[in-house]
Amino acid sequence: MNDLDTLFRIAKSLLIQLIETPSISGEEDKTADILERFFYLNSFEPQRIGNNIIVRNNKFSEAKPTILLNSHHDTVKPANGWNEPYKAIEKDGKIFGLGSNDAGAPLVSLIAAFLYFDLQENLPFNLLFIASAEEEVSGAGGLELVMKELQEPIYCAIVGEPTSMRMAVAEKGLLVLDCTALGVAGHAAHDTGENALYKAVDDIQKLRSFEFPHKSDFLGAVKTTVTMIQAGTQHNVIPVECTFTVDVRSNECNTNAEILHILEKELSPTIVKARSLRLNSSKIELSHPLVQAAERIGLELFGSPTMSDQVFLPTIPSVKIGPGDTLRSHTANEFIFESEIQQGIETYIRLLENLQI
């Protein structure tokens, strides 16, 4: 099993099984079954929490630091334009299929690396592997649930997502705000009332020009985007209420709670409510041994604008890295190059071999 060609064949076979088994977020029980059975057949004792599969290396020792390897096995719904989303088609060195790129390839590459290190003697750390559910919807039944139940110390984490094998040392968080501007009803033909729609437009203009006080070296500024607006009941009535939705991509300089407080003050008296505060940005110190190991093997470091299960590891130093291209994610006829899987397995192994803790 130490042979990279053998590990690739195992990873490829598992990926094909996963592609051909529908696993939309919240409905990924069948792929959880496949992964659970895979680890049993490879002489492990997997634990299952919901549709999350947890497994430890066989020489696990409480005296050693633990490294978490995580990726997800759920997918989004097939986008318009898919031919056969649940058929793994091999063509021109590629494997097509829903979830092949996001995050099937990172998942099976991490599993291959996990198998490789399980056979190593005198491993200086433990490996805890978690194949998580509900990542695509940031669901409460995914990694968040697992981390609450495990309650064990973890030294650092590697989260597998398609990053073209660049290492994300920071990633943006997400904050969705529902805003309500209030006015006073009146007849459109008269100079009466206060138009809530105009107030909302003023608020939106404020958001377009507003700059947060802190800018991240890797993630840049906090990004606010108004994505929805609704007002009015009929053409001749001044709207008394206008609601609009703001998509906020946060950086590590402020928590989502702090960003909410800042925008509440900026948009007052408009009512600003957050749907959730739990999806915060993340960042690892560049001096961390995991980042130092990446630099030793020549990996590129960057800040990621997309979110992952890292949001559920707020107190654990973590990075995001994996085979595949993020621009292929969620697209029709998604694919992964076989060579990317091979590179992923090899790079994960080299990264962990160069980790000095």
Secondary structure, DSSP 8 states (H G I E B T S, - for coil): ---HHHHHHHHHHHHHHHHTS--BTT--HHHHHHHHHHHHHTT---EEETTEEEEE-TT--TTS-EEEEEEE--B----TT-S-TTS-EEETTEEESTTIIIIIHHHHHHHHHHHHHHT-TT-SSEEEEEEESSGGGT-TTSHHHHHHHH----SEEEE---STT-EEEEE-EEEEEEEEEE-B-EETTTT-SB-HHHHHHHHHHHHHH---S--BTTTBS-EEEEEEEEE-SSTTEE-SEEEEEEEEEE-TTS-HHHHHHHHHHHHTTSEEEES-S----EE--TTSHHHHHHHHTT--EEEESS--GGGG-TTS-EEE--SS-GGGTT-TT-EEEHHHHHHHHHHHHHHHHT---
